[in-house]
């Protein structure tokens, strides 16, 4: 259920409604909009009729059920689009945000060079993996905390905030101490213990769609994070597994406008994992702009031929410059800017 307060309701009145929601056995999640406040009430659906009594308060406009199972992520809760701040970068507004960098942090020189290339091309956020969940136990697993220190050094050098993946609940606090944004990878999209743990930290979350997950399942995973009080979630379409073998995954480009219809959360596209081939990254990135994505996360390596992971899908610096130049033309049509 959601309790919609009337325009002009005071902070004291809002607190009174929150207190009454708690008395009735529900967990209140206030969502403050530009004009009015909505309080989402999470709890046992069998008791939701009790919440209807709040409609008698003079400063309550309405009390309505939320039909979608993802209560907090749904557009039924709020019609206003959520804007997520990562450092001084806003995702979900008129600015189109590009996150870029190598799959893995390999050395100080490599990540700082990557950050300098990313910034010079006009991208706003550095990406890099310090912890790498890999399909093979014999593959490079990342530099772990040393990788986080190197990402922090790159941020210090360039001013770019960075996003990096966290893979276990026990590492969340440490990663949050370093990173500006925490990524939940495709393999961990339904690691519910991890989702709840990142929901307890106050850092923005980049939530990637699982390779075999529906949009509903992705939004339910976002709900896990938001149910713990962290509403700064960015959804990411990164391709799904189909019978096609030419590409690494199949880019579900329709997921972007579909998610924008279903949810108020920002949605970005990962054309690198969606295709697995650097030759396809730029055209798919442009498609992402055309269908309304709020941004991209792209793999770029100073020397992809020497990369310890995902070299085949990593753009070279000249290719990355070309992508940034070409998407600007599409952003003009969409009324957005870098």
C-alpha positions as YAML, in Angstrom:
chain: A
units: angstrom
residues:
- id: 1
  name: UNK
  ca: [0.00, 0.00, 0.00]
- id: 2
  name: UNK
  ca: [1.03, 3.61, -0.48]
- id: 3
  name: UNK
  ca: [-0.13, 6.61, 1.52]
- id: 4
  name: UNK
  ca: [-0.13, 9.76, -0.61]
- id: 5
  name: UNK
  ca: [0.09, 12.98, 1.39]
- id: 6
  name: UNK
  ca: [-1.57, 16.14, 0.16]
- id: 7
  name: UNK
  ca: [0.48, 18.91, -1.41]
- id: 8
  name: UNK
  ca: [1.74, 21.13, 1.39]
- id: 9
  name: UNK
  ca: [1.69, 18.48, 4.12]
- id: 10
  name: UNK
  ca: [4.14, 19.50, 6.84]
- id: 11
  name: UNK
  ca: [7.11, 17.52, 8.12]
- id: 12
  name: UNK
  ca: [5.30, 17.01, 11.43]
- id: 13
  name: UNK
  ca: [2.28, 15.57, 9.61]
- id: 14
  name: UNK
  ca: [4.57, 13.28, 7.61]
- id: 15
  name: UNK
  ca: [6.18, 12.02, 10.83]
- id: 16
  name: UNK
  ca: [2.74, 11.41, 12.33]
- id: 17
  name: UNK
  ca: [1.74, 9.22, 9.38]
- id: 18
  name: UNK
  ca: [5.03, 7.31, 9.59]
- id: 19
  name: UNK
  ca: [4.42, 6.68, 13.28]
- id: 20
  name: UNK
  ca: [0.87, 5.42, 12.59]
- id: 21
  name: UNK
  ca: [2.18, 3.11, 9.83]
- id: 22
  name: UNK
  ca: [4.63, 1.59, 12.32]
- id: 23
  name: UNK
  ca: [1.86, 1.19, 14.91]
- id: 24
  name: UNK
  ca: [-0.11, -0.82, 12.39]
- id: 25
  name: UNK
  ca: [2.80, -3.22, 11.95]
- id: 26
  name: UNK
  ca: [4.15, -1.99, 8.62]
- id: 27
  name: UNK
  ca: [7.58, -0.69, 7.63]
- id: 28
  name: UNK
  ca: [7.30, 2.85, 6.18]
- id: 29
  name: UNK
  ca: [9.45, 4.00, 3.26]
- id: 30
  name: UNK
  ca: [8.91, 7.73, 2.65]
- id: 31
  name: UNK
  ca: [9.58, 8.91, -0.91]
- id: 32
  name: UNK
  ca: [9.81, 12.68, -1.13]
- id: 33
  name: UNK
  ca: [8.87, 14.12, -4.51]
- id: 34
  name: UNK
  ca: [9.00, 17.62, -5.92]
- id: 35
  name: UNK
  ca: [5.38, 18.33, -4.97]
- id: 36
  name: UNK
  ca: [4.23, 15.70, -2.52]
- id: 37
  name: UNK
  ca: [5.42, 12.85, -0.32]
- id: 38
  name: UNK
  ca: [4.42, 9.21, -0.75]
- id: 39
  name: UNK
  ca: [4.89, 6.68, 2.04]
- id: 40
  name: UNK
  ca: [5.20, 3.10, 0.85]
- id: 41
  name: UNK
  ca: [4.04, 0.65, 3.51]
- id: 42
  name: UNK
  ca: [5.68, -2.77, 3.39]
- id: 43
  name: UNK
  ca: [4.29, -5.66, 5.40]
- id: 44
  name: UNK
  ca: [1.80, -8.54, 5.46]
- id: 45
  name: UNK
  ca: [-0.78, -8.00, 2.70]
- id: 46
  name: UNK
  ca: [-3.43, -9.66, 4.87]
- id: 47
  name: UNK
  ca: [-3.33, -6.65, 7.20]
- id: 48
  name: UNK
  ca: [-3.32, -3.92, 4.56]
- id: 49
  name: UNK
  ca: [-6.97, -3.04, 5.15]
- id: 50
  name: UNK
  ca: [-5.90, -1.42, 8.41]
- id: 51
  name: UNK
  ca: [-3.92, 1.16, 6.46]
- id: 52
  name: UNK
  ca: [-7.12, 2.43, 4.84]
- id: 53
  name: UNK
  ca: [-7.95, 4.13, 8.15]
- id: 54
  name: UNK
  ca: [-5.16, 6.64, 7.46]
- id: 55
  name: UNK
  ca: [-7.32, 8.06, 4.66]
- id: 56
  name: UNK
  ca: [-9.38, 9.83, 7.32]
- id: 57
  name: UNK
  ca: [-6.49, 12.16, 8.17]
- id: 58
  name: UNK
  ca: [-7.03, 15.63, 6.70]
- id: 59
  name: UNK
  ca: [-3.53, 15.80, 5.19]
- id: 60
  name: UNK
  ca: [-3.69, 12.38, 3.49]
- id: 61
  name: UNK
  ca: [-4.81, 12.51, -0.13]
- id: 62
  name: UNK
  ca: [-5.30, 8.78, -0.71]
- id: 63
  name: UNK
  ca: [-4.34, 5.28, 0.39]
- id: 64
  name: UNK
  ca: [-3.89, 2.89, -2.53]
- id: 65
  name: UNK
  ca: [-2.68, -0.68, -3.08]
- id: 66
  name: UNK
  ca: [0.49, -1.35, -5.08]
- id: 67
  name: UNK
  ca: [-0.32, -4.11, -7.52]
- id: 68
  name: UNK
  ca: [3.26, -4.93, -8.54]
- id: 69
  name: UNK
  ca: [5.23, -7.28, -6.27]
- id: 70
  name: UNK
  ca: [8.20, -4.90, -6.43]
- id: 71
  name: UNK
  ca: [6.59, -2.20, -4.29]
- id: 72
  name: UNK
  ca: [9.42, 0.33, -3.94]
- id: 73
  name: UNK
  ca: [10.89, -0.05, -7.43]
- id: 74
  name: UNK
  ca: [7.52, 0.28, -9.18]
- id: 75
  name: UNK
  ca: [6.26, 3.40, -10.94]
- id: 76
  name: UNK
  ca: [3.07, 2.89, -8.96]
- id: 77
  name: UNK
  ca: [4.97, 4.22, -5.95]
- id: 78
  name: UNK
  ca: [6.22, 7.36, -7.65]
- id: 79
  name: UNK
  ca: [5.77, 8.77, -11.14]
- id: 80
  name: UNK
  ca: [8.87, 10.93, -10.82]
- id: 81
  name: UNK
  ca: [12.08, 9.42, -12.18]
- id: 82
  name: UNK
  ca: [14.73, 8.72, -9.58]
- id: 83
  name: UNK
  ca: [18.07, 10.46, -10.08]
- id: 84
  name: UNK
  ca: [21.02, 8.67, -8.47]
- id: 85
  name: UNK
  ca: [24.09, 10.71, -7.50]
- id: 86
  name: UNK
  ca: [27.52, 9.09, -7.80]
- id: 87
  name: UNK
  ca: [29.92, 11.66, -6.46]
- id: 88
  name: UNK
  ca: [28.99, 14.78, -8.43]
- id: 89
  name: UNK
  ca: [27.52, 12.77, -11.32]
- id: 90
  name: UNK
  ca: [23.72, 12.42, -11.64]
- id: 91
  name: UNK
  ca: [22.29, 9.31, -13.34]
- id: 92
  name: UNK
  ca: [18.69, 9.43, -14.50]
- id: 93
  name: UNK
  ca: [18.32, 13.08, -15.52]
- id: 94
  name: UNK
  ca: [19.19, 14.97, -18.70]
- id: 95
  name: UNK
  ca: [22.87, 14.03, -18.48]
- id: 96
  name: UNK
  ca: [23.87, 10.83, -20.27]
- id: 97
  name: UNK
  ca: [26.43, 9.07, -18.09]
- id: 98
  name: UNK
  ca: [29.22, 6.88, -19.43]
- id: 99
  name: UNK
  ca: [31.13, 4.56, -17.09]
- id: 100
  name: UNK
  ca: [34.25, 3.11, -18.65]
- id: 101
  name: UNK
  ca: [37.50, 1.36, -17.88]
- id: 102
  name: UNK
  ca: [39.09, -2.09, -17.87]
- id: 103
  name: UNK
  ca: [37.39, -5.29, -16.80]
- id: 104
  name: UNK
  ca: [40.10, -5.85, -14.17]
- id: 105
  name: UNK
  ca: [42.51, -3.62, -12.31]
- id: 106
  name: UNK
  ca: [45.91, -5.05, -13.22]
- id: 107
  name: UNK
  ca: [48.46, -2.46, -12.10]
- id: 108
  name: UNK
  ca: [48.79, 1.14, -10.93]
- id: 109
  name: UNK
  ca: [50.04, 2.30, -14.33]
- id: 110
  name: UNK
  ca: [47.22, 0.50, -16.17]
- id: 111
  name: UNK
  ca: [44.32, 1.87, -14.11]
- id: 112
  name: UNK
  ca: [45.65, 5.43, -13.95]
- id: 113
  name: UNK
  ca: [46.24, 5.43, -17.71]
- id: 114
  name: UNK
  ca: [42.72, 4.08, -18.19]
- id: 115
  name: UNK
  ca: [41.24, 6.79, -15.98]
- id: 116
  name: UNK
  ca: [43.09, 9.51, -17.90]
- id: 117
  name: UNK
  ca: [41.78, 8.15, -21.23]
- id: 118
  name: UNK
  ca: [38.23, 7.86, -19.86]
- id: 119
  name: UNK
  ca: [38.25, 11.44, -18.58]
- id: 120
  name: UNK
  ca: [39.83, 12.91, -21.72]
- id: 121
  name: UNK
  ca: [37.13, 11.32, -23.87]
- id: 122
  name: UNK
  ca: [34.35, 12.91, -21.79]
- id: 123
  name: UNK
  ca: [33.13, 9.95, -19.73]
- id: 124
  name: UNK
  ca: [32.18, 10.70, -16.13]
- id: 125
  name: UNK
  ca: [32.77, 7.51, -14.09]
- id: 126
  name: UNK
  ca: [35.66, 5.04, -14.01]
- id: 127
  name: UNK
  ca: [34.90, 1.32, -13.89]
- id: 128
  name: UNK
  ca: [37.32, -1.41, -12.86]
- id: 129
  name: UNK
  ca: [37.15, -4.79, -11.17]
- id: 130
  name: UNK
  ca: [39.11, -5.43, -7.98]
- id: 131
  name: UNK
  ca: [37.15, -8.62, -7.16]
- id: 132
  name: UNK
  ca: [36.36, -10.80, -10.19]
- id: 133
  name: UNK
  ca: [33.91, -13.72, -10.00]
- id: 134
  name: UNK
  ca: [35.08, -15.90, -12.89]
- id: 135
  name: UNK
  ca: [33.60, -19.00, -14.49]
- id: 136
  name: UNK
  ca: [36.89, -20.84, -14.00]
- id: 137
  name: UNK
  ca: [38.59, -21.08, -10.58]
- id: 138
  name: UNK
  ca: [41.93, -20.86, -12.42]
- id: 139
  name: UNK
  ca: [41.20, -17.49, -14.04]
- id: 140
  name: UNK
  ca: [42.46, -14.19, -12.64]
- id: 141
  name: UNK
  ca: [40.33, -13.34, -9.60]
- id: 142
  name: UNK
  ca: [41.39, -9.73, -9.16]
- id: 143
  name: UNK
  ca: [43.79, -7.79, -6.92]
- id: 144
  name: UNK
  ca: [41.12, -7.43, -4.20]
- id: 145
  name: UNK
  ca: [41.87, -4.66, -1.68]
- id: 146
  name: UNK
  ca: [45.05, -3.63, -3.49]
- id: 147
  name: UNK
  ca: [42.86, -3.12, -6.57]
- id: 148
  name: UNK
  ca: [40.57, -0.86, -4.54]
- id: 149
  name: UNK
  ca: [43.58, 1.21, -3.43]
- id: 150
  name: UNK
  ca: [44.66, 1.59, -7.05]
- id: 151
  name: UNK
  ca: [41.16, 2.68, -8.10]
- id: 152
  name: UNK
  ca: [41.22, 5.25, -5.29]
- id: 153
  name: UNK
  ca: [44.60, 6.48, -6.57]
- id: 154
  name: UNK
  ca: [43.13, 6.87, -10.06]
- id: 155
  name: UNK
  ca: [40.24, 8.86, -8.57]
- id: 156
  name: UNK
  ca: [42.71, 11.08, -6.74]
- id: 157
  name: UNK
  ca: [44.63, 11.67, -9.97]
- id: 158
  name: UNK
  ca: [41.66, 12.39, -12.26]
- id: 159
  name: UNK
  ca: [38.72, 13.33, -10.01]
- id: 160
  name: UNK
  ca: [36.58, 10.57, -11.53]
- id: 161
  name: UNK
  ca: [34.34, 8.63, -9.11]
- id: 162
  name: UNK
  ca: [34.56, 4.87, -9.63]
- id: 163
  name: UNK
  ca: [32.26, 1.86, -9.64]
- id: 164
  name: UNK
  ca: [33.51, -1.62, -8.76]
- id: 165
  name: UNK
  ca: [31.96, -5.00, -8.07]
- id: 166
  name: UNK
  ca: [31.43, -6.55, -4.65]
- id: 167
  name: UNK
  ca: [30.94, -10.30, -4.61]
- id: 168
  name: UNK
  ca: [30.41, -11.39, -0.98]
- id: 169
  name: UNK
  ca: [28.45, -9.89, 1.94]
- id: 170
  name: UNK
  ca: [31.57, -9.91, 4.13]
- id: 171
  name: UNK
  ca: [33.38, -7.57, 1.69]
- id: 172
  name: UNK
  ca: [30.62, -4.96, 1.43]
- id: 173
  name: UNK
  ca: [31.87, -2.67, 4.20]
- id: 174
  name: UNK
  ca: [35.44, -2.70, 2.88]
- id: 175
  name: UNK
  ca: [34.43, -2.03, -0.74]
- id: 176
  name: UNK
  ca: [32.07, 0.73, 0.40]
- id: 177
  name: UNK
  ca: [34.95, 2.42, 2.23]
- id: 178
  name: UNK
  ca: [36.75, 2.87, -1.10]
- id: 179
  name: UNK
  ca: [34.17, 2.91, -3.90]
- id: 180
  name: UNK
  ca: [31.73, 5.63, -4.97]
- id: 181
  name: UNK
  ca: [29.31, 3.02, -6.37]
- id: 182
  name: UNK
  ca: [28.98, -0.72, -5.72]
- id: 183
  name: UNK
  ca: [28.21, -3.10, -8.56]
- id: 184
  name: UNK
  ca: [26.23, -6.31, -8.19]
- id: 185
  name: UNK
  ca: [27.22, -8.50, -11.12]
- id: 186
  name: UNK
  ca: [24.98, -10.74, -13.21]
- id: 187
  name: UNK
  ca: [26.04, -13.89, -11.34]
- id: 188
  name: UNK
  ca: [25.06, -12.30, -8.02]
- id: 189
  name: UNK
  ca: [21.78, -10.68, -9.04]
- id: 190
  name: UNK
  ca: [19.87, -13.20, -6.90]
- id: 191
  name: UNK
  ca: [22.41, -13.46, -4.09]
- id: 192
  name: UNK
  ca: [19.82, -12.20, -1.62]
- id: 193
  name: UNK
  ca: [22.17, -12.03, 1.36]
- id: 194
  name: UNK
  ca: [24.48, -9.78, -0.67]
- id: 195
  name: UNK
  ca: [21.56, -7.64, -1.88]
- id: 196
  name: UNK
  ca: [20.37, -7.05, 1.68]
- id: 197
  name: UNK
  ca: [23.88, -6.19, 2.82]
- id: 198
  name: UNK
  ca: [24.42, -3.55, 0.12]
- id: 199
  name: UNK
  ca: [20.96, -2.24, 0.97]
- id: 200
  name: UNK
  ca: [22.28, -1.34, 4.42]
- id: 201
  name: UNK
  ca: [25.11, 0.85, 3.14]
- id: 202
  name: UNK
  ca: [24.49, 4.34, 1.83]
- id: 203
  name: UNK
  ca: [26.35, 4.03, -1.45]
- id: 204
  name: UNK
  ca: [24.68, 3.91, -4.89]
- id: 205
  name: UNK
  ca: [24.21, 0.40, -6.32]
- id: 206
  name: UNK
  ca: [24.62, -0.69, -9.94]
- id: 207
  name: UNK
  ca: [22.48, -3.80, -10.33]
- id: 208
  name: UNK
  ca: [23.15, -5.94, -13.41]
- id: 209
  name: UNK
  ca: [20.51, -8.22, -14.86]
- id: 210
  name: UNK
  ca: [21.24, -11.92, -14.50]
- id: 211
  name: UNK
  ca: [22.04, -13.75, -17.71]
- id: 212
  name: UNK
  ca: [18.84, -15.83, -17.47]
- id: 213
  name: UNK
  ca: [16.66, -13.44, -15.49]
- id: 214
  name: UNK
  ca: [13.35, -11.83, -16.35]
- id: 215
  name: UNK
  ca: [12.70, -8.11, -15.89]
- id: 216
  name: UNK
  ca: [10.43, -8.94, -12.97]
- id: 217
  name: UNK
  ca: [13.24, -10.88, -11.29]
- id: 218
  name: UNK
  ca: [15.63, -7.96, -11.84]
- id: 219
  name: UNK
  ca: [13.15, -5.56, -10.24]
- id: 220
  name: UNK
  ca: [12.56, -7.93, -7.33]
- id: 221
  name: UNK
  ca: [16.32, -7.93, -6.76]
- id: 222
  name: UNK
  ca: [16.24, -4.13, -6.73]
- id: 223
  name: UNK
  ca: [13.42, -4.43, -4.21]
- id: 224
  name: UNK
  ca: [15.69, -6.43, -1.89]
- id: 225
  name: UNK
  ca: [18.19, -3.56, -1.88]
- id: 226
  name: UNK
  ca: [15.54, -0.87, -1.47]
- id: 227
  name: UNK
  ca: [13.71, -2.73, 1.29]
- id: 228
  name: UNK
  ca: [16.79, -2.18, 3.48]
- id: 229
  name: UNK
  ca: [16.58, 1.60, 3.01]
- id: 230
  name: UNK
  ca: [18.95, 2.18, 0.09]
- id: 231
  name: UNK
  ca: [16.91, 3.69, -2.76]
- id: 232
  name: UNK
  ca: [19.89, 4.66, -4.94]
- id: 233
  name: UNK
  ca: [19.74, 1.77, -7.39]
- id: 234
  name: UNK
  ca: [20.66, 1.88, -11.08]
- id: 235
  name: UNK
  ca: [19.47, -1.02, -13.27]
- id: 236
  name: UNK
  ca: [21.73, -2.41, -15.99]
- id: 237
  name: UNK
  ca: [20.84, -4.49, -19.05]
- id: 238
  name: UNK
  ca: [23.95, -6.53, -19.92]
- id: 239
  name: UNK
  ca: [22.61, -9.14, -22.29]
- id: 240
  name: UNK
  ca: [20.89, -12.46, -21.65]
- id: 241
  name: UNK
  ca: [21.75, -16.04, -22.53]
- id: 242
  name: UNK
  ca: [20.02, -17.43, -25.63]
- id: 243
  name: UNK
  ca: [20.80, -20.11, -28.22]
- id: 244
  name: UNK
  ca: [22.94, -17.67, -30.25]
- id: 245
  name: UNK
  ca: [26.66, -18.47, -30.19]
- id: 246
  name: UNK
  ca: [28.20, -15.71, -32.30]
- id: 247
  name: UNK
  ca: [27.85, -13.12, -29.55]
- id: 248
  name: UNK
  ca: [28.73, -13.68, -25.90]
- id: 249
  name: UNK
  ca: [25.14, -12.82, -24.90]
- id: 250
  name: UNK
  ca: [22.06, -11.47, -26.65]
- id: 251
  name: UNK
  ca: [21.40, -7.78, -26.07]
- id: 252
  name: UNK
  ca: [17.78, -7.37, -25.00]
- id: 253
  name: UNK
  ca: [17.55, -3.77, -26.20]
- id: 254
  name: UNK
  ca: [13.80, -3.70, -25.53]
- id: 255
  name: UNK
  ca: [14.53, -4.18, -21.82]
- id: 256
  name: UNK
  ca: [15.55, -0.53, -21.51]
- id: 257
  name: UNK
  ca: [12.23, 1.11, -22.49]
- id: 258
  name: UNK
  ca: [10.36, -1.73, -20.79]
- id: 259
  name: UNK
  ca: [12.14, -1.15, -17.48]
- id: 260
  name: UNK
  ca: [11.45, 2.58, -17.80]
- id: 261
  name: UNK
  ca: [7.74, 1.78, -18.15]
- id: 262
  name: UNK
  ca: [7.77, -0.49, -15.09]
- id: 263
  name: UNK
  ca: [10.12, 1.37, -12.76]
- id: 264
  name: UNK
  ca: [11.21, 4.87, -11.77]
- id: 265
  name: UNK
  ca: [14.84, 3.73, -11.38]
- id: 266
  name: UNK
  ca: [17.53, 4.77, -13.89]
- id: 267
  name: UNK
  ca: [18.45, 2.21, -16.56]
- id: 268
  name: UNK
  ca: [21.81, 1.87, -18.32]
- id: 269
  name: UNK
  ca: [23.20, -0.51, -20.96]
- id: 270
  name: UNK
  ca: [26.37, -2.63, -20.97]
- id: 271
  name: UNK
  ca: [27.15, -3.21, -24.68]
- id: 272
  name: UNK
  ca: [30.47, -4.90, -23.87]
- id: 273
  name: UNK
  ca: [29.03, -7.92, -22.05]
- id: 274
  name: UNK
  ca: [25.89, -7.87, -24.19]
- id: 275
  name: UNK
  ca: [27.95, -8.62, -27.30]
- id: 276
  name: UNK
  ca: [31.38, -9.83, -26.23]
- id: 277
  name: UNK
  ca: [32.89, -8.43, -29.43]
- id: 278
  name: UNK
  ca: [34.51, -4.99, -29.60]
- id: 279
  name: UNK
  ca: [33.36, -4.60, -33.22]
- id: 280
  name: UNK
  ca: [29.73, -4.62, -32.01]
- id: 281
  name: UNK
  ca: [30.10, -2.40, -28.94]
- id: 282
  name: UNK
  ca: [29.78, 0.97, -30.70]
- id: 283
  name: UNK
  ca: [26.64, 0.18, -32.78]
- id: 284
  name: UNK
  ca: [24.90, -1.39, -29.77]
- id: 285
  name: UNK
  ca: [25.92, 1.58, -27.60]
- id: 286
  name: UNK
  ca: [24.26, 3.92, -30.10]
- id: 287
  name: UNK
  ca: [21.14, 1.73, -30.01]
- id: 288
  name: UNK
  ca: [21.11, 2.18, -26.24]
- id: 289
  name: UNK
  ca: [21.01, 5.94, -26.64]
- id: 290
  name: UNK
  ca: [18.22, 5.68, -29.20]
- id: 291
  name: UNK
  ca: [15.94, 3.59, -26.94]
- id: 292
  name: UNK
  ca: [16.33, 5.92, -23.98]
- id: 293
  name: UNK
  ca: [19.07, 4.50, -21.75]
- id: 294
  name: UNK
  ca: [20.32, 6.88, -19.07]
- id: 295
  name: UNK
  ca: [23.90, 5.80, -19.67]
- id: 296
  name: UNK
  ca: [26.40, 3.13, -20.64]
- id: 297
  name: UNK
  ca: [29.00, 1.00, -18.90]
- id: 298
  name: UNK
  ca: [31.73, 0.07, -21.34]
- id: 299
  name: UNK
  ca: [34.98, -1.87, -21.13]
- id: 300
  name: UNK
  ca: [38.03, 0.00, -22.42]
- id: 301
  name: UNK
  ca: [41.66, -1.06, -21.97]
- id: 302
  name: UNK
  ca: [44.83, 0.86, -22.92]
- id: 303
  name: UNK
  ca: [46.17, -2.38, -24.47]
- id: 304
  name: UNK
  ca: [43.34, -4.91, -24.89]
- id: 305
  name: UNK
  ca: [45.71, -7.47, -26.39]
- id: 306
  name: UNK
  ca: [47.48, -7.60, -22.99]
- id: 307
  name: UNK
  ca: [44.34, -7.63, -20.81]
- id: 308
  name: UNK
  ca: [44.10, -10.45, -18.26]
- id: 309
  name: UNK
  ca: [40.30, -10.61, -18.73]
- id: 310
  name: UNK
  ca: [37.74, -9.66, -21.40]
- id: 311
  name: UNK
  ca: [40.28, -8.30, -23.86]
- id: 312
  name: UNK
  ca: [38.17, -9.36, -26.85]
- id: 313
  name: UNK
  ca: [35.29, -7.08, -25.86]
- id: 314
  name: UNK
  ca: [37.37, -4.15, -24.60]
- id: 315
  name: UNK
  ca: [37.58, -1.07, -26.80]
- id: 316
  name: UNK
  ca: [40.96, 0.39, -27.66]
- id: 317
  name: UNK
  ca: [41.47, 4.06, -26.71]
- id: 318
  name: UNK
  ca: [40.88, 5.26, -30.32]
- id: 319
  name: UNK
  ca: [37.71, 3.14, -30.53]
- id: 320
  name: UNK
  ca: [36.51, 4.57, -27.23]
- id: 321
  name: UNK
  ca: [37.11, 8.12, -28.49]
- id: 322
  name: UNK
  ca: [35.12, 7.21, -31.62]
- id: 323
  name: UNK
  ca: [32.22, 5.85, -29.56]
- id: 324
  name: UNK
  ca: [32.07, 8.98, -27.40]
- id: 325
  name: UNK
  ca: [32.13, 11.18, -30.51]
- id: 326
  name: UNK
  ca: [29.40, 9.22, -32.29]
- id: 327
  name: UNK
  ca: [26.96, 8.94, -29.40]
- id: 328
  name: UNK
  ca: [27.00, 12.75, -29.04]
- id: 329
  name: UNK
  ca: [25.08, 12.98, -32.33]
- id: 330
  name: UNK
  ca: [22.38, 10.66, -31.01]
- id: 331
  name: UNK
  ca: [22.21, 12.49, -27.67]
- id: 332
  name: UNK
  ca: [21.29, 15.71, -29.48]
- id: 333
  name: UNK
  ca: [18.27, 13.94, -30.98]
- id: 334
  name: UNK
  ca: [17.29, 12.57, -27.56]
- id: 335
  name: UNK
  ca: [17.65, 15.97, -25.90]
- id: 336
  name: UNK
  ca: [20.46, 14.79, -23.63]
- id: 337
  name: UNK
  ca: [24.10, 15.68, -23.11]
- id: 338
  name: UNK
  ca: [27.28, 14.18, -21.73]
...
